[in-house]
Amino acid sequence: DALRREADRRLAAGTPAVWEQLTRDFEAALIRSALARTRGRRIEAAQRLGIGRNTITRKIQELGLDGVDP
């Protein structure tokens, strides 16, 4: 599993804040995938992810995904 390998790699390297970094990376990947599958439709992407439309909008802003192609 790629996520576990990345976690092991970062932990072995002594990278600080692994939890925060991997959570951010994982959320960004999930949102990008959902937006790609829904052709950029945020409400539909949020529904597929099981989150609210306000949550996906906030996460897109927090993760710097605004204006990024899905």
N, CA, C, O and CB atoms as a CASP TS submission, in Angstrom:
PFRMAT TS
TARGET T0000
AUTHOR 0000-0000-0000
METHOD Language model
MODEL 1
PARENT N/A
ATOM      1  N   ASP     1       0.847  -1.178   0.000  1.00  0.00           N
ATOM      2  CA  ASP     1       0.000   0.000   0.000  1.00  0.00           C
ATOM      3  C   ASP     1       0.892   1.241   0.000  1.00  0.00           C
ATOM      4  O   ASP     1       1.766   1.396   0.853  1.00  0.00           O
ATOM      5  CB  ASP     1      -0.964  -0.002   1.225  1.00  0.00           C
ATOM      6  N   ALA     2       0.657   2.100  -0.954  1.00  0.00           N
ATOM      7  CA  ALA     2       1.516   3.269  -1.177  1.00  0.00           C
ATOM      8  C   ALA     2       1.515   4.227   0.008  1.00  0.00           C
ATOM      9  O   ALA     2       2.554   4.791   0.352  1.00  0.00           O
ATOM     10  CB  ALA     2       1.071   4.008  -2.425  1.00  0.00           C
ATOM     11  N   LEU     3       0.370   4.410   0.626  1.00  0.00           N
ATOM     12  CA  LEU     3       0.289   5.330   1.756  1.00  0.00           C
ATOM     13  C   LEU     3       1.141   4.839   2.926  1.00  0.00           C
ATOM     14  O   LEU     3       1.842   5.621   3.567  1.00  0.00           O
ATOM     15  CB  LEU     3      -1.169   5.503   2.199  1.00  0.00           C
ATOM     16  N   ARG     4       1.073   3.555   3.191  1.00  0.00           N
ATOM     17  CA  ARG     4       1.872   2.986   4.283  1.00  0.00           C
ATOM     18  C   ARG     4       3.370   3.096   3.982  1.00  0.00           C
ATOM     19  O   ARG     4       4.159   3.428   4.866  1.00  0.00           O
ATOM     20  CB  ARG     4       1.486   1.512   4.518  1.00  0.00           C
ATOM     21  N   ARG     5       3.752   2.821   2.755  1.00  0.00           N
ATOM     22  CA  ARG     5       5.170   2.949   2.382  1.00  0.00           C
ATOM     23  C   ARG     5       5.658   4.381   2.563  1.00  0.00           C
ATOM     24  O   ARG     5       6.767   4.611   3.046  1.00  0.00           O
ATOM     25  CB  ARG     5       5.386   2.503   0.925  1.00  0.00           C
ATOM     26  N   GLU     6       4.834   5.330   2.176  1.00  0.00           N
ATOM     27  CA  GLU     6       5.213   6.736   2.331  1.00  0.00           C
ATOM     28  C   GLU     6       5.318   7.105   3.808  1.00  0.00           C
ATOM     29  O   GLU     6       6.235   7.824   4.207  1.00  0.00           O
ATOM     30  CB  GLU     6       4.194   7.653   1.624  1.00  0.00           C
ATOM     31  N   ALA     7       4.389   6.618   4.613  1.00  0.00           N
ATOM     32  CA  ALA     7       4.459   6.872   6.056  1.00  0.00           C
ATOM     33  C   ALA     7       5.736   6.279   6.633  1.00  0.00           C
ATOM     34  O   ALA     7       6.435   6.943   7.398  1.00  0.00           O
ATOM     35  CB  ALA     7       3.225   6.286   6.777  1.00  0.00           C
ATOM     36  N   ASP     8       6.047   5.040   6.277  1.00  0.00           N
ATOM     37  CA  ASP     8       7.274   4.395   6.757  1.00  0.00           C
ATOM     38  C   ASP     8       8.509   5.182   6.331  1.00  0.00           C
ATOM     39  O   ASP     8       9.431   5.371   7.124  1.00  0.00           O
ATOM     40  CB  ASP     8       7.364   2.954   6.234  1.00  0.00           C
ATOM     41  N   ARG     9       8.526   5.636   5.090  1.00  0.00           N
ATOM     42  CA  ARG     9       9.667   6.388   4.573  1.00  0.00           C
ATOM     43  C   ARG     9       9.873   7.677   5.360  1.00  0.00           C
ATOM     44  O   ARG     9      10.992   8.001   5.759  1.00  0.00           O
ATOM     45  CB  ARG     9       9.471   6.705   3.088  1.00  0.00           C
ATOM     46  N   ARG    10       8.789   8.402   5.578  1.00  0.00           N
ATOM     47  CA  ARG    10       8.900   9.681   6.294  1.00  0.00           C
ATOM     48  C   ARG    10       9.265   9.476   7.761  1.00  0.00           C
ATOM     49  O   ARG    10      10.057  10.236   8.320  1.00  0.00           O
ATOM     50  CB  ARG    10       7.586  10.462   6.192  1.00  0.00           C
ATOM     51  N   LEU    11       8.690   8.453   8.380  1.00  0.00           N
ATOM     52  CA  LEU    11       9.021   8.173   9.781  1.00  0.00           C
ATOM     53  C   LEU    11      10.479   7.766   9.921  1.00  0.00           C
ATOM     54  O   LEU    11      11.164   8.204  10.845  1.00  0.00           O
ATOM     55  CB  LEU    11       8.112   7.071  10.342  1.00  0.00           C
ATOM     56  N   ALA    12      10.952   6.934   9.011  1.00  0.00           N
ATOM     57  CA  ALA    12      12.350   6.490   9.051  1.00  0.00           C
ATOM     58  C   ALA    12      13.307   7.658   8.839  1.00  0.00           C
ATOM     59  O   ALA    12      14.408   7.672   9.391  1.00  0.00           O
ATOM     60  CB  ALA    12      12.598   5.411   7.989  1.00  0.00           C
ATOM     61  N   ALA    13      12.891   8.627   8.046  1.00  0.00           N
ATOM     62  CA  ALA    13      13.733   9.790   7.769  1.00  0.00           C
ATOM     63  C   ALA    13      13.688  10.812   8.902  1.00  0.00           C
ATOM     64  O   ALA    13      14.449  11.780   8.907  1.00  0.00           O
ATOM     65  CB  ALA    13      13.303  10.447   6.467  1.00  0.00           C
ATOM     66  N   GLY    14      12.788  10.588   9.861  1.00  0.00           N
ATOM     67  CA  GLY    14      12.671  11.525  10.974  1.00  0.00           C
ATOM     68  C   GLY    14      11.956  12.809  10.611  1.00  0.00           C
ATOM     69  O   GLY    14      12.138  13.836  11.265  1.00  0.00           O
ATOM     70  N   THR    15      11.147  12.753   9.570  1.00  0.00           N
ATOM     71  CA  THR    15      10.399  13.928   9.128  1.00  0.00           C
ATOM     72  C   THR    15       9.438  14.373  10.229  1.00  0.00           C
ATOM     73  O   THR    15       8.674  13.557  10.744  1.00  0.00           O
ATOM     74  CB  THR    15       9.626  13.628   7.818  1.00  0.00           C
ATOM     75  N   PRO    16       9.464  15.657  10.597  1.00  0.00           N
ATOM     76  CA  PRO    16       8.538  16.140  11.623  1.00  0.00           C
ATOM     77  C   PRO    16       7.122  16.300  11.060  1.00  0.00           C
ATOM     78  O   PRO    16       6.945  16.495   9.857  1.00  0.00           O
ATOM     79  CB  PRO    16       9.031  17.479  12.199  1.00  0.00           C
ATOM     80  N   ALA    17       6.144  16.217  11.917  1.00  0.00           N
ATOM     81  CA  ALA    17       4.733  16.449  11.572  1.00  0.00           C
ATOM     82  C   ALA    17       4.243  15.522  10.462  1.00  0.00           C
ATOM     83  O   ALA    17       3.542  15.952   9.547  1.00  0.00           O
ATOM     84  CB  ALA    17       4.532  17.895  11.148  1.00  0.00           C
ATOM     85  N   VAL    18       4.617  14.254  10.553  1.00  0.00           N
ATOM     86  CA  VAL    18       4.216  13.277   9.529  1.00  0.00           C
ATOM     87  C   VAL    18       2.698  13.180   9.433  1.00  0.00           C
ATOM     88  O   VAL    18       2.147  13.141   8.333  1.00  0.00           O
ATOM     89  CB  VAL    18       4.813  11.891   9.840  1.00  0.00           C
ATOM     90  N   TRP    19       2.030  13.140  10.558  1.00  0.00           N
ATOM     91  CA  TRP    19       0.567  13.012  10.575  1.00  0.00           C
ATOM     92  C   TRP    19      -0.067  14.146   9.782  1.00  0.00           C
ATOM     93  O   TRP    19      -0.894  13.909   8.900  1.00  0.00           O
ATOM     94  CB  TRP    19       0.030  13.008  12.029  1.00  0.00           C
ATOM     95  N   GLU    20       0.319  15.369  10.095  1.00  0.00           N
ATOM     96  CA  GLU    20      -0.260  16.535   9.432  1.00  0.00           C
ATOM     97  C   GLU    20       0.032  16.526   7.933  1.00  0.00           C
ATOM     98  O   GLU    20      -0.858  16.801   7.128  1.00  0.00           O
ATOM     99  CB  GLU    20       0.276  17.822  10.061  1.00  0.00           C
ATOM    100  N   GLN    21       1.256  16.215   7.557  1.00  0.00           N
ATOM    101  CA  GLN    21       1.639  16.218   6.144  1.00  0.00           C
ATOM    102  C   GLN    21       0.895  15.145   5.353  1.00  0.00           C
ATOM    103  O   GLN    21       0.366  15.420   4.276  1.00  0.00           O
ATOM    104  CB  GLN    21       3.142  16.010   6.007  1.00  0.00           C
ATOM    105  N   LEU    22       0.854  13.927   5.885  1.00  0.00           N
ATOM    106  CA  LEU    22       0.191  12.844   5.152  1.00  0.00           C
ATOM    107  C   LEU    22      -1.319  13.044   5.092  1.00  0.00           C
ATOM    108  O   LEU    22      -1.951  12.714   4.088  1.00  0.00           O
ATOM    109  CB  LEU    22       0.507  11.498   5.800  1.00  0.00           C
ATOM    110  N   THR    23      -1.896  13.580   6.154  1.00  0.00           N
ATOM    111  CA  THR    23      -3.330  13.865   6.145  1.00  0.00           C
ATOM    112  C   THR    23      -3.643  14.891   5.063  1.00  0.00           C
ATOM    113  O   THR    23      -4.606  14.741   4.311  1.00  0.00           O
ATOM    114  CB  THR    23      -3.802  14.375   7.530  1.00  0.00           C
ATOM    115  N   ARG    24      -2.831  15.921   4.991  1.00  0.00           N
ATOM    116  CA  ARG    24      -3.009  16.962   3.973  1.00  0.00           C
ATOM    117  C   ARG    24      -2.857  16.375   2.564  1.00  0.00           C
ATOM    118  O   ARG    24      -3.668  16.655   1.682  1.00  0.00           O
ATOM    119  CB  ARG    24      -1.989  18.107   4.187  1.00  0.00           C
ATOM    120  N   ASP    25      -1.819  15.564   2.358  1.00  0.00           N
ATOM    121  CA  ASP    25      -1.592  14.938   1.050  1.00  0.00           C
ATOM    122  C   ASP    25      -2.755  14.024   0.662  1.00  0.00           C
ATOM    123  O   ASP    25      -3.202  14.030  -0.485  1.00  0.00           O
ATOM    124  CB  ASP    25      -0.279  14.139   1.063  1.00  0.00           C
ATOM    125  N   PHE    26      -3.239  13.238   1.629  1.00  0.00           N
ATOM    126  CA  PHE    26      -4.322  12.293   1.366  1.00  0.00           C
ATOM    127  C   PHE    26      -5.619  13.034   1.039  1.00  0.00           C
ATOM    128  O   PHE    26      -6.323  12.670   0.097  1.00  0.00           O
ATOM    129  CB  PHE    26      -4.530  11.364   2.575  1.00  0.00           C
ATOM    130  N   GLU    27      -5.935  14.073   1.817  1.00  0.00           N
ATOM    131  CA  GLU    27      -7.143  14.856   1.545  1.00  0.00           C
ATOM    132  C   GLU    27      -7.085  15.491   0.153  1.00  0.00           C
ATOM    133  O   GLU    27      -8.073  15.484  -0.580  1.00  0.00           O
ATOM    134  CB  GLU    27      -7.326  15.947   2.616  1.00  0.00           C
ATOM    135  N   ALA    28      -5.932  16.031  -0.198  1.00  0.00           N
ATOM    136  CA  ALA    28      -5.781  16.660  -1.514  1.00  0.00           C
ATOM    137  C   ALA    28      -5.983  15.634  -2.625  1.00  0.00           C
ATOM    138  O   ALA    28      -6.646  15.920  -3.622  1.00  0.00           O
ATOM    139  CB  ALA    28      -4.391  17.318  -1.645  1.00  0.00           C
ATOM    140  N   ALA    29      -5.416  14.443  -2.459  1.00  0.00           N
ATOM    141  CA  ALA    29      -5.566  13.390  -3.469  1.00  0.00           C
ATOM    142  C   ALA    29      -7.026  12.962  -3.597  1.00  0.00           C
ATOM    143  O   ALA    29      -7.525  12.783  -4.708  1.00  0.00           O
ATOM    144  CB  ALA    29      -4.687  12.174  -3.114  1.00  0.00           C
ATOM    145  N   LEU    30      -7.711  12.796  -2.468  1.00  0.00           N
ATOM    146  CA  LEU    30      -9.125  12.415  -2.498  1.00  0.00           C
ATOM    147  C   LEU    30      -9.966  13.464  -3.222  1.00  0.00           C
ATOM    148  O   LEU    30     -10.789  13.134  -4.075  1.00  0.00           O
ATOM    149  CB  LEU    30      -9.652  12.213  -1.073  1.00  0.00           C
ATOM    150  N   ILE    31      -9.750  14.716  -2.875  1.00  0.00           N
ATOM    151  CA  ILE    31     -10.539  15.789  -3.479  1.00  0.00           C
ATOM    152  C   ILE    31     -10.249  15.907  -4.971  1.00  0.00           C
ATOM    153  O   ILE    31     -11.173  16.061  -5.769  1.00  0.00           O
ATOM    154  CB  ILE    31     -10.253  17.122  -2.781  1.00  0.00           C
ATOM    155  N   ARG    32      -8.984  15.838  -5.352  1.00  0.00           N
ATOM    156  CA  ARG    32      -8.645  15.897  -6.787  1.00  0.00           C
ATOM    157  C   ARG    32      -9.309  14.758  -7.557  1.00  0.00           C
ATOM    158  O   ARG    32      -9.852  14.973  -8.641  1.00  0.00           O
ATOM    159  CB  ARG    32      -7.113  15.839  -6.982  1.00  0.00           C
ATOM    160  N   SER    33      -9.266  13.556  -7.004  1.00  0.00           N
ATOM    161  CA  SER    33      -9.877  12.398  -7.672  1.00  0.00           C
ATOM    162  C   SER    33     -11.383  12.570  -7.802  1.00  0.00           C
ATOM    163  O   SER    33     -11.956  12.316  -8.861  1.00  0.00           O
ATOM    164  CB  SER    33      -9.565  11.107  -6.905  1.00  0.00           C
ATOM    165  N   ALA    34     -12.017  13.002  -6.722  1.00  0.00           N
ATOM    166  CA  ALA    34     -13.470  13.191  -6.753  1.00  0.00           C
ATOM    167  C   ALA    34     -13.854  14.279  -7.752  1.00  0.00           C
ATOM    168  O   ALA    34     -14.829  14.129  -8.488  1.00  0.00           O
ATOM    169  CB  ALA    34     -13.997  13.549  -5.351  1.00  0.00           C
ATOM    170  N   LEU    35     -13.097  15.366  -7.780  1.00  0.00           N
ATOM    171  CA  LEU    35     -13.393  16.437  -8.735  1.00  0.00           C
ATOM    172  C   LEU    35     -13.172  15.976 -10.172  1.00  0.00           C
ATOM    173  O   LEU    35     -13.929  16.353 -11.066  1.00  0.00           O
ATOM    174  CB  LEU    35     -12.528  17.665  -8.442  1.00  0.00           C
ATOM    175  N   ALA    36     -12.156  15.174 -10.396  1.00  0.00           N
ATOM    176  CA  ALA    36     -11.904  14.660 -11.745  1.00  0.00           C
ATOM    177  C   ALA    36     -13.053  13.764 -12.195  1.00  0.00           C
ATOM    178  O   ALA    36     -13.496  13.842 -13.341  1.00  0.00           O
ATOM    179  CB  ALA    36     -10.569  13.883 -11.792  1.00  0.00           C
ATOM    180  N   ARG    37     -13.533  12.918 -11.294  1.00  0.00           N
ATOM    181  CA  ARG    37     -14.618  11.991 -11.646  1.00  0.00           C
ATOM    182  C   ARG    37     -15.953  12.694 -11.843  1.00  0.00           C
ATOM    183  O   ARG    37     -16.834  12.179 -12.533  1.00  0.00           O
ATOM    184  CB  ARG    37     -14.763  10.934 -10.573  1.00  0.00           C
ATOM    185  N   THR    38     -16.106  13.876 -11.234  1.00  0.00           N
ATOM    186  CA  THR    38     -17.367  14.618 -11.353  1.00  0.00           C
ATOM    187  C   THR    38     -17.226  15.821 -12.279  1.00  0.00           C
ATOM    188  O   THR    38     -18.091  16.697 -12.314  1.00  0.00           O
ATOM    189  CB  THR    38     -17.841  15.078  -9.974  1.00  0.00           C
ATOM    190  N   ARG    39     -16.120  15.852 -13.032  1.00  0.00           N
ATOM    191  CA  ARG    39     -15.843  16.943 -13.979  1.00  0.00           C
ATOM    192  C   ARG    39     -15.888  18.316 -13.304  1.00  0.00           C
ATOM    193  O   ARG    39     -16.388  19.290 -13.867  1.00  0.00           O
ATOM    194  CB  ARG    39     -16.849  16.904 -15.132  1.00  0.00           C
ATOM    195  N   GLY    40     -15.353  18.365 -12.084  1.00  0.00           N
ATOM    196  CA  GLY    40     -15.236  19.628 -11.365  1.00  0.00           C
ATOM    197  C   GLY    40     -16.459  20.063 -10.590  1.00  0.00           C
ATOM    198  O   GLY    40     -16.463  21.147 -10.005  1.00  0.00           O
ATOM    199  N   ARG    41     -17.490  19.250 -10.572  1.00  0.00           N
ATOM    200  CA  ARG    41     -18.711  19.619  -9.853  1.00  0.00           C
ATOM    201  C   ARG    41     -18.519  19.352  -8.359  1.00  0.00           C
ATOM    202  O   ARG    41     -18.516  18.207  -7.907  1.00  0.00           O
ATOM    203  CB  ARG    41     -19.942  18.830 -10.402  1.00  0.00           C
ATOM    204  N   ARG    42     -18.359  20.434  -7.614  1.00  0.00           N
ATOM    205  CA  ARG    42     -18.018  20.332  -6.192  1.00  0.00           C
ATOM    206  C   ARG    42     -19.091  19.652  -5.353  1.00  0.00           C
ATOM    207  O   ARG    42     -18.774  18.833  -4.491  1.00  0.00           O
ATOM    208  CB  ARG    42     -17.757  21.698  -5.640  1.00  0.00           C
ATOM    209  N   ILE    43     -20.342  19.978  -5.591  1.00  0.00           N
ATOM    210  CA  ILE    43     -21.412  19.392  -4.779  1.00  0.00           C
ATOM    211  C   ILE    43     -21.450  17.884  -4.979  1.00  0.00           C
ATOM    212  O   ILE    43     -21.570  17.131  -4.012  1.00  0.00           O
ATOM    213  CB  ILE    43     -22.781  20.017  -5.135  1.00  0.00           C
ATOM    214  N   GLU    44     -21.350  17.442  -6.219  1.00  0.00           N
ATOM    215  CA  GLU    44     -21.347  16.003  -6.493  1.00  0.00           C
ATOM    216  C   GLU    44     -20.096  15.342  -5.911  1.00  0.00           C
ATOM    217  O   GLU    44     -20.173  14.241  -5.366  1.00  0.00           O
ATOM    218  CB  GLU    44     -21.429  15.744  -8.012  1.00  0.00           C
ATOM    219  N   ALA    45     -18.957  16.002  -6.025  1.00  0.00           N
ATOM    220  CA  ALA    45     -17.715  15.464  -5.458  1.00  0.00           C
ATOM    221  C   ALA    45     -17.848  15.327  -3.945  1.00  0.00           C
ATOM    222  O   ALA    45     -17.444  14.314  -3.374  1.00  0.00           O
ATOM    223  CB  ALA    45     -16.507  16.372  -5.812  1.00  0.00           C
ATOM    224  N   ALA    46     -18.410  16.332  -3.302  1.00  0.00           N
ATOM    225  CA  ALA    46     -18.608  16.289  -1.850  1.00  0.00           C
ATOM    226  C   ALA    46     -19.516  15.124  -1.465  1.00  0.00           C
ATOM    227  O   ALA    46     -19.245  14.416  -0.495  1.00  0.00           O
ATOM    228  CB  ALA    46     -19.205  17.618  -1.346  1.00  0.00           C
ATOM    229  N   GLN    47     -20.592  14.927  -2.224  1.00  0.00           N
ATOM    230  CA  GLN    47     -21.508  13.820  -1.946  1.00  0.00           C
ATOM    231  C   GLN    47     -20.794  12.481  -2.054  1.00  0.00           C
ATOM    232  O   GLN    47     -20.982  11.608  -1.207  1.00  0.00           O
ATOM    233  CB  GLN    47     -22.700  13.858  -2.905  1.00  0.00           C
ATOM    234  N   ARG    48     -19.982  12.314  -3.083  1.00  0.00           N
ATOM    235  CA  ARG    48     -19.250  11.051  -3.260  1.00  0.00           C
ATOM    236  C   ARG    48     -18.258  10.810  -2.132  1.00  0.00           C
ATOM    237  O   ARG    48     -18.008   9.667  -1.748  1.00  0.00           O
ATOM    238  CB  ARG    48     -18.515  11.049  -4.598  1.00  0.00           C
ATOM    239  N   LEU    49     -17.694  11.895  -1.600  1.00  0.00           N
ATOM    240  CA  LEU    49     -16.727  11.769  -0.505  1.00  0.00           C
ATOM    241  C   LEU    49     -17.406  11.638   0.858  1.00  0.00           C
ATOM    242  O   LEU    49     -16.768  11.273   1.845  1.00  0.00           O
ATOM    243  CB  LEU    49     -15.795  12.969  -0.497  1.00  0.00           C
ATOM    244  N   GLY    50     -18.705  11.941   0.901  1.00  0.00           N
ATOM    245  CA  GLY    50     -19.424  11.865   2.168  1.00  0.00           C
ATOM    246  C   GLY    50     -19.180  13.071   3.061  1.00  0.00           C
ATOM    247  O   GLY    50     -19.230  12.969   4.287  1.00  0.00           O
ATOM    248  N   ILE    51     -18.913  14.225   2.430  1.00  0.00           N
ATOM    249  CA  ILE    51     -18.713  15.464   3.171  1.00  0.00           C
ATOM    250  C   ILE    51     -19.657  16.519   2.617  1.00  0.00           C
ATOM    251  O   ILE    51     -20.233  16.342   1.543  1.00  0.00           O
ATOM    252  CB  ILE    51     -17.233  15.942   3.086  1.00  0.00           C
ATOM    253  N   GLY    52     -19.816  17.610   3.345  1.00  0.00           N
ATOM    254  CA  GLY    52     -20.707  18.673   2.912  1.00  0.00           C
ATOM    255  C   GLY    52     -20.060  19.591   1.889  1.00  0.00           C
ATOM    256  O   GLY    52     -18.839  19.604   1.736  1.00  0.00           O
ATOM    257  N   ARG    53     -20.887  20.356   1.189  1.00  0.00           N
ATOM    258  CA  ARG    53     -20.368  21.268   0.171  1.00  0.00           C
ATOM    259  C   ARG    53     -19.515  22.364   0.785  1.00  0.00           C
ATOM    260  O   ARG    53     -18.533  22.795   0.181  1.00  0.00           O
ATOM    261  CB  ARG    53     -21.511  21.886  -0.616  1.00  0.00           C
ATOM    262  N   ASN    54     -19.877  22.821   1.986  1.00  0.00           N
ATOM    263  CA  ASN    54     -19.052  23.831   2.648  1.00  0.00           C
ATOM    264  C   ASN    54     -17.696  23.254   3.040  1.00  0.00           C
ATOM    265  O   ASN    54     -16.678  23.942   2.977  1.00  0.00           O
ATOM    266  CB  ASN    54     -19.770  24.382   3.888  1.00  0.00           C
ATOM    267  N   THR    55     -17.691  21.992   3.442  1.00  0.00           N
ATOM    268  CA  THR    55     -16.437  21.341   3.830  1.00  0.00           C
ATOM    269  C   THR    55     -15.509  21.207   2.638  1.00  0.00           C
ATOM    270  O   THR    55     -14.319  21.503   2.747  1.00  0.00           O
ATOM    271  CB  THR    55     -16.709  19.964   4.440  1.00  0.00           C
ATOM    272  N   ILE    56     -16.035  20.764   1.496  1.00  0.00           N
ATOM    273  CA  ILE    56     -15.156  20.600   0.335  1.00  0.00           C
ATOM    274  C   ILE    56     -14.625  21.957  -0.134  1.00  0.00           C
ATOM    275  O   ILE    56     -13.468  22.064  -0.541  1.00  0.00           O
ATOM    276  CB  ILE    56     -15.907  19.893  -0.817  1.00  0.00           C
ATOM    277  N   THR    57     -15.462  22.983  -0.078  1.00  0.00           N
ATOM    278  CA  THR    57     -15.012  24.320  -0.469  1.00  0.00           C
ATOM    279  C   THR    57     -13.912  24.806   0.464  1.00  0.00           C
ATOM    280  O   THR    57     -12.909  25.355   0.007  1.00  0.00           O
ATOM    281  CB  THR    57     -16.189  25.312  -0.466  1.00  0.00           C
ATOM    282  N   ARG    58     -14.090  24.609   1.764  1.00  0.00           N
ATOM    283  CA  ARG    58     -13.078  25.023   2.741  1.00  0.00           C
ATOM    284  C   ARG    58     -11.782  24.256   2.544  1.00  0.00           C
ATOM    285  O   ARG    58     -10.699  24.840   2.581  1.00  0.00           O
ATOM    286  CB  ARG    58     -13.594  24.818   4.168  1.00  0.00           C
ATOM    287  N   LYS    59     -11.887  22.942   2.332  1.00  0.00           N
ATOM    288  CA  LYS    59     -10.694  22.113   2.133  1.00  0.00           C
ATOM    289  C   LYS    59      -9.955  22.513   0.856  1.00  0.00           C
ATOM    290  O   LYS    59      -8.725  22.551   0.843  1.00  0.00           O
ATOM    291  CB  LYS    59     -11.079  20.623   2.077  1.00  0.00           C
ATOM    292  N   ILE    60     -10.681  22.806  -0.203  1.00  0.00           N
ATOM    293  CA  ILE    60     -10.061  23.241  -1.458  1.00  0.00           C
ATOM    294  C   ILE    60      -9.255  24.515  -1.216  1.00  0.00           C
ATOM    295  O   ILE    60      -8.142  24.657  -1.723  1.00  0.00           O
ATOM    296  CB  ILE    60     -11.138  23.477  -2.557  1.00  0.00           C
ATOM    297  N   GLN    61      -9.816  25.433  -0.446  1.00  0.00           N
ATOM    298  CA  GLN    61      -9.101  26.676  -0.133  1.00  0.00           C
ATOM    299  C   GLN    61      -7.896  26.402   0.760  1.00  0.00           C
ATOM    300  O   GLN    61      -6.802  26.897   0.492  1.00  0.00           O
ATOM    301  CB  GLN    61     -10.044  27.682   0.548  1.00  0.00           C
ATOM    302  N   GLU    62      -8.089  25.614   1.826  1.00  0.00           N
ATOM    303  CA  GLU    62      -7.009  25.308   2.766  1.00  0.00           C
ATOM    304  C   GLU    62      -5.842  24.595   2.088  1.00  0.00           C
ATOM    305  O   GLU    62      -4.679  24.856   2.398  1.00  0.00           O
ATOM    306  CB  GLU    62      -7.538  24.453   3.908  1.00  0.00           C
ATOM    307  N   LEU    63      -6.161  23.698   1.164  1.00  0.00           N
ATOM    308  CA  LEU    63      -5.138  22.892   0.508  1.00  0.00           C
ATOM    309  C   LEU    63      -4.554  23.571  -0.732  1.00  0.00           C
ATOM    310  O   LEU    63      -3.663  23.029  -1.385  1.00  0.00           O
ATOM    311  CB  LEU    63      -5.715  21.551   0.126  1.00  0.00           C
ATOM    312  N   GLY    64      -5.059  24.747  -1.045  1.00  0.00           N
ATOM    313  CA  GLY    64      -4.544  25.481  -2.197  1.00  0.00           C
ATOM    314  C   GLY    64      -4.907  24.841  -3.523  1.00  0.00           C
ATOM    315  O   GLY    64      -4.142  24.918  -4.484  1.00  0.00           O
ATOM    316  N   LEU    65      -6.077  24.206  -3.579  1.00  0.00           N
ATOM    317  CA  LEU    65      -6.503  23.520  -4.798  1.00  0.00           C
ATOM    318  C   LEU    65      -7.382  24.394  -5.685  1.00  0.00           C
ATOM    319  O   LEU    65      -7.770  23.971  -6.773  1.00  0.00           O
ATOM    320  CB  LEU    65      -7.245  22.255  -4.444  1.00  0.00           C
ATOM    321  N   ASP    66      -7.699  25.594  -5.241  1.00  0.00           N
ATOM    322  CA  ASP    66      -8.503  26.501  -6.060  1.00  0.00           C
ATOM    323  C   ASP    66      -7.768  26.818  -7.349  1.00  0.00           C
ATOM    324  O   ASP    66      -6.604  27.219  -7.320  1.00  0.00           O
ATOM    325  CB  ASP    66      -8.827  27.800  -5.291  1.00  0.00           C
ATOM    326  N   GLY    67      -8.426  26.643  -8.458  1.00  0.00           N
ATOM    327  CA  GLY    67      -7.815  26.941  -9.745  1.00  0.00           C
ATOM    328  C   GLY    67      -6.910  25.847 -10.276  1.00  0.00           C
ATOM    329  O   GLY    67      -6.310  25.999 -11.340  1.00  0.00           O
ATOM    330  N   VAL    68      -6.804  24.737  -9.541  1.00  0.00           N
ATOM    331  CA  VAL    68      -5.982  23.606  -9.990  1.00  0.00           C
ATOM    332  C   VAL    68      -6.875  22.660 -10.767  1.00  0.00           C
ATOM    333  O   VAL    68      -7.980  22.343 -10.326  1.00  0.00           O
ATOM    334  CB  VAL    68      -5.297  22.870  -8.782  1.00  0.00           C
ATOM    335  N   ASP    69      -6.412  22.209 -11.912  1.00  0.00           N
ATOM    336  CA  ASP    69      -7.200  21.255 -12.693  1.00  0.00           C
ATOM    337  C   ASP    69      -7.352  19.965 -11.908  1.00  0.00           C
ATOM    338  O   ASP    69      -6.386  19.476 -11.322  1.00  0.00           O
ATOM    339  CB  ASP    69      -6.543  20.981 -14.069  1.00  0.00           C
ATOM    340  N   PRO    70      -8.577  19.401 -11.890  1.00  0.00           N
ATOM    341  CA  PRO    70      -8.819  18.150 -11.153  1.00  0.00           C
ATOM    342  C   PRO    70      -8.041  16.977 -11.684  1.00  0.00           C
ATOM    343  O   PRO    70      -8.154  15.871 -11.155  1.00  0.00           O
ATOM    344  CB  PRO    70     -10.269  17.814 -11.180  1.00  0.00           C
TER
END
